[in-house]
Amino acid sequence: MSTTKAALQHLFDELAAIGHTSHGMNRIAFTPPENQAFEFISQILDQHGIAHRTDGFGNLIARIHGEKNRPAVATGSHLDSVPDGGCYDGAVGVIAGLYALIELQEEALNHPLELIIFRAEESSRFGHSCMASKLMTGQADLDKWRETRGSDGKNIFDALRDNGLDPDQLDQVKINPADYKSFVTIQHPSYKSGIF
């Protein structure tokens, strides 16, 4: 895949078509449209030979290597949406991070570069926002998550099982802060960008 501006726009348009309706974007967490979007990004990573894995919460983590034993610089965003949401929210950060990995994979980097695509960052289904990033940073309240159910009567643990994931393995999702140098956010121009 070329990484020209036109090629990236085409890639974004293909992603934006997944879950799009006449009223807006409907890629609710752990539903078929969100799963399809994750599979789409996985296929692009495969086409470029970029290593990636899925953790116990379904987060997609892609990585290109830098100097050995140095902490990674990470970037990323999410692919789920609120009901009838906009096509840029979340997806801009994913496509920008994907572009960075493609462009830099042949460079001699000082630090590894990771793209993390988070699951269930919107609160629209389970009433809790940033579920994946809270799990990864050890800030998740699993007891509250068990109590909260969506309109379909399911909680996040039910949704994980429905998607072939094991809720009893969520402790393995937590990251070691020492493995990371920084996390860079890449957002739509209407938002401020920053480094966390």
N, CA, C and O of each residue as an XYZ file, in Angstrom:
784
protein
N       0.832     -1.198      0.000
C       0.000      0.000      0.000
C       0.864      1.243      0.000
O       1.771      1.368      0.822
N       0.599      2.150     -0.896
C       1.272      3.446     -0.883
C       0.797      4.253      0.323
O      -0.339      4.102      0.772
N       1.677      5.111      0.843
C       1.272      5.960      1.958
C       1.144      7.408      1.521
O       1.379      8.320      2.313
N       0.775      7.625      0.275
C       0.480      8.971     -0.178
C      -0.790      9.460      0.502
O      -1.541      8.676      1.083
N      -1.018     10.754      0.423
C      -2.211     11.334      1.036
C      -3.474     10.692      0.469
O      -4.408     10.399      1.216
N      -3.509     10.471     -0.843
C      -4.688      9.868     -1.471
C      -4.905      8.439     -0.980
O      -6.039      8.021     -0.748
N      -3.800      7.689     -0.824
C      -3.916      6.310     -0.355
C      -4.418      6.257      1.078
O      -5.231      5.400      1.425
N      -3.937      7.167      1.908
C      -4.392      7.207      3.295
C      -5.851      7.613      3.383
O      -6.591      7.092      4.217
N      -6.274      8.542      2.528
C      -7.681      8.930      2.513
C      -8.557      7.749      2.117
O      -9.635      7.550      2.677
N      -8.084      6.963      1.142
C      -8.827      5.773      0.728
C      -8.927      4.778      1.878
O      -9.982      4.186      2.103
N      -7.830      4.594      2.604
C      -7.823      3.695      3.755
C      -8.808      4.171      4.815
O      -9.558      3.377      5.382
N      -8.796      5.477      5.075
C      -9.732      6.023      6.059
C     -11.172      5.833      5.591
O     -12.039      5.486      6.393
N     -11.433      6.052      4.326
C     -12.788      5.892      3.794
C     -13.269      4.448      3.923
O     -14.432      4.198      4.239
N     -12.364      3.504      3.675
C     -12.733      2.089      3.830
C     -13.079      1.785      5.281
O     -14.053      1.084      5.553
N     -12.292      2.303      6.208
C     -12.573      2.101      7.622
C     -13.885      2.769      8.018
O     -14.678      2.201      8.769
N     -14.110      3.983      7.507
C     -15.315      4.731      7.862
C     -16.587      4.058      7.357
O     -17.672      4.309      7.881
N     -16.461      3.209      6.349
C     -17.637      2.508      5.822
C     -18.094      1.384      6.745
O     -19.233      0.928      6.649
N     -17.219      0.936      7.635
C     -17.561     -0.161      8.537
C     -18.390      0.381      9.695
O     -17.892      1.139     10.528
N     -19.634     -0.006      9.736
C     -20.535      0.466     10.792
C     -21.252      1.760     10.476
O     -22.004      2.271     11.305
N     -21.026      2.301      9.277
C     -21.664      3.564      8.914
C     -23.106      3.342      8.480
O     -23.393      2.411      7.728
N     -24.008      4.189      8.947
C     -25.405      4.164      8.538
C     -25.802      5.560      8.070
O     -24.988      6.483      8.084
N     -27.032      5.705      7.663
C     -27.504      7.018      7.207
C     -27.549      8.038      8.345
O     -27.659      9.238      8.094
N     -27.466      7.571      9.588
C     -27.538      8.478     10.742
C     -26.178      8.730     11.388
O     -26.067      9.572     12.279
N     -25.156      8.023     10.957
C     -23.840      8.218     11.549
C     -23.141      6.890     11.779
O     -23.553      5.860     11.245
N     -22.085      6.920     12.576
C     -21.270      5.747     12.828
C     -21.844      4.932     13.972
O     -22.149      5.475     15.034
N     -21.996      3.625     13.760
C     -22.468      2.721     14.802
C     -21.529      1.518     14.898
O     -21.821      0.432     14.397
N     -20.400      1.747     15.555
C     -19.456      0.670     15.856
C     -19.386      0.543     17.371
O     -18.414      0.961     18.000
N     -20.419     -0.033     17.939
C     -20.502     -0.161     19.384
C     -19.527     -1.240     19.853
O     -19.287     -2.220     19.147
N     -18.970     -1.053     21.043
C     -17.938     -1.951     21.564
C     -18.390     -3.401     21.589
O     -19.498     -3.720     22.019
N     -17.507     -4.269     21.120
C     -17.703     -5.714     21.134
C     -18.940     -6.161     20.353
O     -19.609     -7.122     20.729
N     -19.229     -5.460     19.274
C     -20.265     -5.878     18.338
C     -19.599     -6.192     16.999
O     -18.441     -5.832     16.791
N     -20.317     -6.862     16.085
C     -19.697     -7.228     14.804
C     -19.042     -6.074     14.045
O     -17.963     -6.280     13.491
N     -19.628     -4.865     13.984
C     -18.929     -3.798     13.250
C     -17.574     -3.428     13.864
O     -16.612     -3.191     13.132
N     -17.488     -3.377     15.199
C     -16.192     -3.081     15.805
C     -15.215     -4.219     15.520
O     -14.051     -3.971     15.204
N     -15.675     -5.456     15.627
C     -14.808     -6.598     15.311
C     -14.300     -6.512     13.875
O     -13.130     -6.784     13.606
N     -15.179     -6.135     12.963
C     -14.799     -6.023     11.552
C     -13.741     -4.936     11.360
O     -12.814     -5.099     10.566
N     -13.883     -3.831     12.087
C     -12.897     -2.747     11.986
C     -11.532     -3.204     12.490
O     -10.509     -2.869     11.893
N     -11.506     -3.960     13.573
C     -10.243     -4.488     14.083
C      -9.611     -5.449     13.079
O      -8.398     -5.430     12.873
N     -10.427     -6.277     12.464
C      -9.913     -7.216     11.468
C      -9.356     -6.464     10.261
O      -8.341     -6.868      9.693
N     -10.008     -5.383      9.872
C      -9.539     -4.568      8.748
C      -8.139     -4.019      9.031
O      -7.256     -4.103      8.176
N      -7.934     -3.462     10.216
C      -6.619     -2.918     10.566
C      -5.582     -4.046     10.648
O      -4.439     -3.870     10.227
N      -5.982     -5.196     11.186
C      -5.064     -6.334     11.262
C      -4.576     -6.748      9.875
O      -3.403     -7.074      9.692
N      -5.482     -6.734      8.907
C      -5.115     -7.103      7.545
C      -4.112     -6.122      6.943
O      -3.195     -6.528      6.228
N      -4.284     -4.834      7.231
C      -3.335     -3.831      6.734
C      -1.965     -4.060      7.365
O      -0.944     -3.985      6.681
N      -1.938     -4.336      8.651
C      -0.663     -4.620      9.322
C       0.005     -5.846      8.709
O       1.217     -5.856      8.492
N      -0.785     -6.871      8.432
C      -0.234     -8.080      7.807
C       0.360     -7.771      6.430
O       1.421     -8.281      6.072
N      -0.333     -6.936      5.672
C       0.148     -6.586      4.328
C       1.516     -5.924      4.378
O       2.307     -6.050      3.444
N       1.791     -5.226      5.459
C       3.063     -4.510      5.598
C       4.068     -5.262      6.460
O       5.149     -4.750      6.751
N       3.715     -6.469      6.866
C       4.651     -7.266      7.645
C       4.941     -6.703      9.019
O       6.029     -6.906      9.557
N       3.971     -5.991      9.599
C       4.158     -5.388     10.921
C       3.609     -6.336     11.981
O       2.445     -6.731     11.926
N       4.448     -6.697     12.939
C       4.050     -7.630     13.992
C       2.942     -7.032     14.844
O       2.967     -5.844     15.166
N       1.972     -7.859     15.206
C       0.895     -7.392     16.074
C       0.317     -8.559     16.858
O       0.463     -9.721     16.480
N      -0.341     -8.221     17.956
C      -0.960     -9.227     18.811
C      -2.244     -8.666     19.406
O      -2.481     -7.458     19.385
N      -3.061     -9.558     19.931
C      -4.282     -9.164     20.624
C      -4.161     -9.601     22.075
O      -3.809    -10.748     22.349
N      -4.448     -8.699     23.009
C      -4.333     -9.070     24.423
C      -5.661     -9.646     24.932
O      -6.589     -9.858     24.151
N      -5.745     -9.893     26.228
C      -6.897    -10.563     26.814
C      -8.183     -9.769     26.827
O      -9.240    -10.316     27.140
N      -8.119     -8.487     26.494
C      -9.322     -7.661     26.402
C      -9.696     -7.395     24.949
O     -10.692     -6.729     24.664
N      -8.893     -7.920     24.042
C      -9.153     -7.707     22.618
C      -8.476     -6.490     22.044
O      -8.701     -6.153     20.882
N      -7.637     -5.807     22.842
C      -6.880     -4.676     22.316
C      -5.874     -5.170     21.285
O      -5.279     -6.236     21.445
N      -5.692     -4.392     20.235
C      -4.738     -4.735     19.178
C      -3.474     -3.907     19.381
O      -3.532     -2.679     19.446
N      -2.333     -4.587     19.480
C      -1.071     -3.914     19.750
C      -0.087     -4.276     18.647
O       0.300     -5.436     18.502
N       0.313     -3.276     17.872
C       1.277     -3.464     16.786
C       2.585     -2.797     17.185
O       2.585     -1.819     17.932
N       3.706     -3.327     16.685
C       5.001     -2.830     17.160
C       6.063     -2.955     16.080
O       6.160     -3.971     15.393
N       6.856     -1.898     15.947
C       8.088     -1.967     15.168
C       9.241     -1.714     16.129
O       9.106     -0.945     17.081
N      10.364     -2.356     15.880
C      11.443     -2.386     16.872
C      12.399     -1.207     16.736
O      12.667     -0.706     15.644
N      12.897     -0.793     17.886
C      13.973      0.186     17.966
C      15.175     -0.485     18.595
O      15.347     -1.698     18.474
N      16.007      0.295     19.265
C      17.178     -0.270     19.921
C      16.758     -1.221     21.038
O      15.774     -0.982     21.738
N      17.512     -2.288     21.190
C      17.182     -3.335     22.147
C      17.149     -2.799     23.572
O      17.987     -1.990     23.972
N      16.163     -3.268     24.324
C      16.021     -2.992     25.759
C      15.664     -1.542     26.074
O      15.796     -1.110     27.219
N      15.218     -0.795     25.086
C      14.743      0.559     25.368
C      13.227      0.558     25.474
O      12.567     -0.229     24.796
N      12.654      1.431     26.319
C      11.191      1.483     26.433
C      10.559      2.022     25.157
O      11.185      2.764     24.400
N       9.315      1.635     24.936
C       8.620      1.989     23.698
C       7.959      3.362     23.788
O       7.576      3.823     24.863
N       7.841      3.989     22.641
C       6.959      5.141     22.469
C       5.675      4.585     21.865
O       5.709      3.915     20.833
N       4.556      4.859     22.500
C       3.275      4.319     22.041
C       2.362      5.431     21.554
O       2.455      6.578     21.991
N       1.492      5.065     20.650
C       0.431      5.947     20.200
C      -0.791      5.073     19.952
O      -0.679      3.848     19.955
N      -1.936      5.668     19.742
C      -3.110      4.858     19.462
C      -4.405      5.570     19.764
O      -4.432      6.745     20.129
N      -5.473      4.823     19.602
C      -6.805      5.353     19.823
C      -7.772      4.171     19.816
O      -7.384      3.046     20.128
N      -9.017      4.425     19.463
C     -10.045      3.380     19.521
C     -10.846      3.353     18.232
O     -10.802      4.292     17.437
N     -11.576      2.268     18.034
C     -12.403      2.106     16.842
C     -13.890      2.037     17.160
O     -14.712      2.076     16.245
N     -14.254      1.936     18.441
C     -15.683      1.912     18.773
C     -16.248      3.320     18.751
O     -15.506      4.300     18.816
N     -17.566      3.412     18.659
C     -18.226      4.714     18.563
C     -19.405      4.778     19.520
O     -19.846      3.764     20.061
N     -19.899      5.979     19.713
C     -21.210      6.146     20.338
C     -22.262      5.902     19.260
O     -21.930      5.928     18.075
N     -23.521      5.668     19.633
C     -24.551      5.510     18.604
C     -24.646      6.760     17.723
O     -24.700      7.883     18.225
N     -24.664      6.552     16.428
C     -24.765      7.642     15.456
C     -23.634      8.659     15.628
O     -23.842      9.865     15.491
N     -22.443      8.158     15.929
C     -21.296      9.030     16.153
C     -20.642      9.477     14.859
O     -21.084      9.123     13.766
N     -19.584     10.258     14.999
C     -18.847     10.747     13.846
C     -17.773      9.759     13.413
O     -17.319      8.933     14.205
N     -17.374      9.852     12.159
C     -16.412      8.885     11.631
C     -14.978      9.214     12.001
O     -14.104      8.362     11.843
N     -14.697     10.429     12.493
C     -13.323     10.806     12.816
C     -12.916     10.425     14.233
O     -11.745     10.143     14.489
N     -13.872     10.414     15.151
C     -13.553     10.166     16.557
C     -12.901      8.798     16.714
O     -13.488      7.775     16.360
N     -11.708      8.790     17.237
C     -10.980      7.539     17.419
C     -10.218      7.110     16.187
O      -9.022      6.829     16.256
N     -10.904      7.058     15.063
C     -10.299      6.532     13.834
C      -9.115      7.367     13.365
O      -8.164      6.816     12.810
N      -9.146      8.676     13.570
C      -8.030      9.532     13.151
C      -6.743      9.109     13.847
O      -5.693      9.005     13.212
N      -6.825      8.867     15.146
C      -5.649      8.439     15.888
C      -5.138      7.076     15.455
O      -3.932      6.830     15.446
N      -6.067      6.184     15.093
C      -5.672      4.856     14.626
C      -4.950      4.953     13.285
O      -3.873      4.381     13.115
N      -5.537      5.672     12.335
C      -4.940      5.780     11.002
C      -3.603      6.522     11.064
O      -2.657      6.148     10.371
N      -3.520      7.566     11.883
C      -2.261      8.305     12.015
C      -1.169      7.412     12.592
O      -0.033      7.435     12.120
N      -1.508      6.632     13.603
C      -0.536      5.725     14.188
C      -0.125      4.627     13.219
O       1.043      4.245     13.160
N      -1.085      4.126     12.467
C      -0.795      3.115     11.452
C       0.165      3.678     10.403
O       1.118      3.011      9.999
N      -0.092      4.896      9.974
C       0.792      5.573      9.011
C       2.216      5.675      9.549
O       3.184      5.438      8.827
N       2.330      6.033     10.838
C       3.655      6.168     11.449
C       4.411      4.847     11.425
O       5.598      4.818     11.102
N       3.738      3.760     11.763
C       4.402      2.456     11.754
C       4.840      2.063     10.350
O       5.946      1.558     10.159
N       3.975      2.294      9.369
C       4.318      1.940      7.987
C       5.521      2.746      7.504
O       6.443      2.201      6.899
N       5.501      4.038      7.776
C       6.566      4.924      7.296
C       7.897      4.689      7.999
O       8.957      4.867      7.399
N       7.849      4.293      9.259
C       9.076      4.234     10.059
C       9.635      2.827     10.239
O      10.670      2.657     10.882
N       8.972      1.820      9.685
C       9.396      0.456      9.979
C      10.793      0.121      9.450
O      11.438     -0.794      9.962
N      11.265      0.840      8.445
C      12.609      0.576      7.914
C      13.660      1.516      8.506
O      14.838      1.418      8.161
N      13.251      2.416      9.387
C      14.181      3.372      9.979
C      14.876      2.766     11.201
O      14.365      1.833     11.820
N      16.034      3.307     11.532
C      16.753      2.901     12.739
C      16.243      3.766     13.895
O      16.706      4.889     14.092
N      15.312      3.245     14.636
C      14.667      4.008     15.704
C      15.406      3.813     17.022
O      15.914      2.727     17.300
N      15.464      4.860     17.828
C      16.046      4.745     19.154
C      15.157      3.935     20.084
O      15.649      3.212     20.950
N      13.856      4.058     19.903
C      12.896      3.361     20.754
C      11.914      2.587     19.881
O      11.588      3.036     18.782
N      11.433      1.426     20.349
C      10.353      0.753     19.635
C       9.136      1.674     19.551
O       8.935      2.532     20.410
N       8.343      1.491     18.524
C       7.122      2.271     18.353
C       5.935      1.325     18.349
O       5.906      0.359     17.587
N       4.957      1.603     19.200
C       3.766      0.767     19.297
C       2.519      1.549     18.910
O       2.394      2.742     19.186
N       1.611      0.848     18.269
C       0.261      1.343     18.024
C      -0.668      0.495     18.864
O      -0.728     -0.722     18.687
N      -1.393      1.120     19.777
C      -2.355      0.412     20.625
C      -3.755      0.855     20.221
O      -4.082      2.040     20.279
N      -4.574     -0.104     19.813
C      -5.966      0.187     19.454
C      -6.837     -0.395     20.557
O      -6.931     -1.610     20.725
N      -7.466      0.495     21.299
C      -8.190      0.134     22.506
C      -9.621     -0.318     22.207
O     -10.273      0.193     21.297
N     -10.084     -1.269     22.980
C     -11.480     -1.694     22.943
C     -12.290     -0.904     23.974
O     -11.775     -0.499     25.016
N     -13.561     -0.699     23.658
C     -14.534     -0.167     24.626
C     -14.073      1.118     25.303
O     -14.133      1.241     26.526
N     -13.616      2.065     24.508
C     -13.246      3.362     25.076
C     -14.459      4.267     25.271
O     -14.461      5.119     26.160
N     -15.482      4.090     24.450
C     -16.715      4.862     24.623
C     -17.585      4.199     25.701
O     -17.509      2.989     25.917
N     -18.405      5.008     26.369
C     -19.218      4.496     27.474
C     -20.622      4.090     27.040
O     -21.457      3.753     27.879
N     -20.885      4.119     25.743
C     -22.263      3.989     25.264
C     -22.897      2.629     25.518
O     -24.117      2.544     25.656
N     -22.101      1.560     25.584
C     -22.717      0.243     25.785
C     -22.770     -0.174     27.251
O     -23.797     -0.669     27.714
N     -21.686      0.020     27.977
C     -21.606     -0.509     29.336
C     -21.616      0.569     30.418
O     -21.574      0.245     31.605
N     -21.670      1.842     30.031
C     -21.742      2.918     31.014
C     -20.411      3.290     31.635
O     -20.364      4.102     32.559
N     -19.329      2.709     31.141
C     -17.987      3.024     31.651
C     -17.105      3.384     30.470
O     -17.044      2.645     29.487
N     -16.424      4.515     30.562
C     -15.552      4.936     29.461
C     -14.129      4.440     29.677
O     -13.736      4.105     30.795
N     -13.369      4.398     28.599
C     -11.937      4.082     28.641
C     -11.657      2.757     29.351
O     -10.718      2.651     30.139
N     -12.476      1.757     29.066
C     -12.348      0.488     29.777
C     -10.997     -0.175     29.494
O     -10.345     -0.668     30.414
N     -10.583     -0.187     28.248
C      -9.322     -0.838     27.902
C      -8.137     -0.136     28.541
O      -7.272     -0.784     29.132
N      -8.092      1.185     28.427
C      -6.942      1.899     28.976
C      -6.923      1.838     30.502
O      -5.851      1.857     31.108
N      -8.099      1.764     31.127
C      -8.125      1.599     32.593
C      -7.587      0.234     32.993
O      -6.863      0.111     33.981
N      -7.939     -0.786     32.230
C      -7.385     -2.117     32.504
C      -5.873     -2.122     32.346
O      -5.155     -2.671     33.182
N      -5.396     -1.515     31.279
C      -3.969     -1.539     30.987
C      -3.150     -0.791     32.034
O      -1.987     -1.120     32.270
N      -3.755      0.213     32.659
C      -3.036      1.027     33.648
C      -3.416      0.680     35.086
O      -3.012      1.374     36.019
N      -4.191     -0.390     35.269
C      -4.538     -0.842     36.618
C      -5.550      0.020     37.328
O      -5.572      0.048     38.558
N      -6.394      0.728     36.590
C      -7.376      1.622     37.201
C      -8.812      1.135     37.056
O      -9.747      1.868     37.376
N      -8.996     -0.089     36.579
C     -10.348     -0.605     36.343
C     -11.004     -1.042     37.651
O     -10.363     -1.647     38.510
N     -12.289     -0.725     37.785
C     -13.091     -1.189     38.927
C     -13.960     -2.342     38.435
O     -15.081     -2.132     37.972
N     -13.438     -3.556     38.538
C     -14.115     -4.723     37.980
C     -15.439     -5.006     38.674
O     -16.367     -5.522     38.051
N     -15.537     -4.673     39.959
C     -16.799     -4.893     40.668
C     -17.916     -4.033     40.080
O     -19.036     -4.509     39.894
N     -17.616     -2.787     39.794
C     -18.618     -1.915     39.159
C     -18.949     -2.404     37.762
O     -20.102     -2.341     37.334
N     -17.944     -2.890     37.051
C     -18.183     -3.402     35.709
C     -19.132     -4.599     35.741
O     -19.949     -4.765     34.835
N     -19.030     -5.427     36.769
C     -19.915     -6.586     36.877
C     -21.365     -6.165     37.101
O     -22.294     -6.829     36.643
N     -21.543     -5.066     37.804
C     -22.891     -4.619     38.160
C     -23.608     -3.912     37.018
O     -24.838     -3.869     36.990
N     -22.859     -3.365     36.088
C     -23.432     -2.526     35.040
C     -23.732     -3.342     33.792
O     -22.864     -4.034     33.259
N     -24.973     -3.250     33.337
C     -25.391     -3.993     32.150
C     -25.940     -3.033     31.103
O     -26.540     -2.006     31.419
N     -25.716     -3.398     29.861
C     -26.214     -2.594     28.761
C     -27.679     -2.866     28.495
O     -28.321     -3.628     29.217
N     -28.203     -2.242     27.457
C     -29.619     -2.395     27.124
C     -29.968     -3.818     26.722
O     -31.137     -4.203     26.761
N     -28.957     -4.613     26.331
C     -29.188     -6.008     25.975
C     -29.103     -6.939     27.177
O     -29.221     -8.156     27.034
N     -28.895     -6.362     28.373
C     -28.828     -7.153     29.590
C     -27.470     -7.754     29.877
O     -27.313     -8.480     30.859
N     -26.492     -7.472     29.049
C     -25.161     -8.059     29.209
C     -24.184     -7.049     29.806
O     -24.255     -5.851     29.533
N     -23.271     -7.565     30.627
C     -22.178     -6.719     31.102
C     -20.937     -6.988     30.261
O     -20.977     -7.795     29.332
N     -19.854     -6.325     30.578
C     -18.641     -6.451     29.777
C     -18.101     -7.878     29.792
O     -17.525     -8.335     28.804
N     -18.284     -8.581     30.905
C     -17.775     -9.942     31.003
C     -18.546    -10.887     30.080
O     -17.966    -11.799     29.491
N     -19.847    -10.663     29.957
C     -20.642    -11.427     28.996
C     -20.158    -11.160     27.575
O     -20.022    -12.079     26.767
N     -19.898     -9.880     27.285
C     -19.450     -9.503     25.939
C     -18.097    -10.124     25.617
O     -17.859    -10.553     24.488
N     -17.217    -10.172     26.600
C     -15.907    -10.798     26.381
C     -16.079    -12.271     26.019
O     -15.459    -12.762     25.075
N     -16.916    -12.966     26.767
C     -17.156    -14.390     26.473
C     -17.761    -14.556     25.086
O     -17.381    -15.462     24.344
N     -18.701    -13.686     24.735
C     -19.326    -13.758     23.413
C     -18.313    -13.605     22.290
O     -18.519    -14.085     21.176
N     -17.196    -12.914     22.611
C     -16.162    -12.669     21.607
C     -14.949    -13.587     21.767
O     -13.877    -13.310     21.229
N     -15.129    -14.678     22.508
C     -14.065    -15.663     22.638
C     -12.937    -15.264     23.562
O     -11.846    -15.827     23.473
N     -13.167    -14.305     24.452
C     -12.150    -13.847     25.392
C     -12.493    -14.318     26.798
O     -13.663    -14.522     27.119
N     -11.490    -14.487     27.623
C     -11.658    -15.045     28.966
C     -11.594    -13.933     30.010
O     -10.521    -13.373     30.233
N     -12.712    -13.598     30.653
C     -12.700    -12.535     31.669
C     -11.796    -12.831     32.856
O     -11.393    -11.917     33.575
N     -11.478    -14.098     33.063
C     -10.612    -14.453     34.189
C      -9.137    -14.149     33.911
O      -8.297    -14.307     34.797
N      -8.822    -13.720     32.702
C      -7.433    -13.439     32.330
C      -7.143    -11.935     32.210
O      -6.117    -11.541     31.657
N      -8.045    -11.107     32.728
C      -7.888     -9.666     32.531
C      -6.689     -9.086     33.263
O      -6.200     -8.017     32.897
N      -6.208     -9.775     34.291
C      -5.034     -9.256     34.994
C      -3.807     -9.244     34.093
O      -2.846     -8.525     34.365
N      -3.831    -10.033     33.024
C      -2.700    -10.086     32.099
C      -2.662     -8.898     31.135
O      -1.689     -8.716     30.403
N      -3.727     -8.093     31.139
C      -3.809     -6.944     30.231
C      -2.970     -5.775     30.761
O      -2.521     -4.938     29.978
N      -2.759     -5.709     32.055
C      -2.045     -4.588     32.666
C      -0.619     -4.494     32.126
O       0.081     -5.499     32.000
N      -0.212     -3.286     31.815
C       1.132     -3.059     31.291
C       2.085     -2.673     32.413
O       1.664     -2.274     33.498
N       3.364     -2.797     32.132
C       4.403     -2.340     33.049
C       4.832     -0.948     32.594
O       5.382     -0.814     31.501
N       4.599      0.090     33.393
C       4.971      1.450     32.972
C       6.436      1.588     32.572
O       6.776      2.443     31.755
N       7.297      0.763     33.134
C       8.714      0.847     32.806
C       9.002      0.440     31.360
O      10.081      0.716     30.836
N       8.037     -0.214     30.722
C       8.206     -0.642     29.336
C       7.915      0.476     28.337
O       8.092      0.303     27.131
N       7.462      1.633     28.853
C       7.049      2.719     27.968
C       7.750      4.024     28.332
O       7.870      4.384     29.503
N       8.202      4.713     27.303
C       8.806      6.034     27.480
C       7.738      7.120     27.501
O       7.796      8.046     28.310
N       6.751      6.996     26.595
C       5.690      7.997     26.506
C       4.543      7.453     25.675
O       4.676      6.446     24.979
N       3.418      8.140     25.764
C       2.267      7.848     24.911
C       1.887      9.148     24.211
O       1.611     10.158     24.858
N       1.877      9.110     22.904
C       1.596     10.300     22.096
C       0.183     10.189     21.538
O      -0.166      9.186     20.914
N      -0.624     11.212     21.760
C      -1.969     11.209     21.189
C      -1.969     11.962     19.869
O      -1.346     13.016     19.737
N      -2.669     11.410     18.904
C      -2.818     12.039     17.592
C      -4.310     12.158     17.343
O      -4.998     11.155     17.156
N      -4.808     13.389     17.341
C      -6.244     13.590     17.305
C      -6.652     14.473     16.139
O      -5.824     15.056     15.438
N      -7.970     14.545     15.963
C      -8.555     15.437     14.968
C      -8.141     16.870     15.300
O      -8.025     17.213     16.476
N      -7.917     17.717     14.286
C      -7.439     19.078     14.543
C      -8.318     19.909     15.476
O      -7.854     20.902     16.035
N      -9.577     19.516     15.650
C     -10.449     20.283     16.539
C     -10.118     20.028     18.006
O     -10.641     20.711     18.887
N      -9.243     19.038     18.277
C      -8.806     18.760     19.632
C      -7.334     19.123     19.770
O      -6.604     19.218     18.783
N      -6.916     19.325     21.019
C      -5.508     19.573     21.276
C      -4.756     18.243     21.278
O      -5.292     17.222     21.710
N      -3.523     18.260     20.798
C      -2.673     17.087     20.868
C      -1.742     17.213     22.049
O      -1.458     18.320     22.508
N      -1.266     16.091     22.542
C      -0.368     16.154     23.675
C       0.396     14.870     23.858
O       0.184     13.889     23.147
N       1.274     14.893     24.809
C       2.035     13.722     25.179
C       1.768     13.434     26.645
O       1.885     14.316     27.496
N       1.409     12.189     26.930
C       1.081     11.802     28.298
C       2.159     10.893     28.861
O       2.063     10.458     30.009
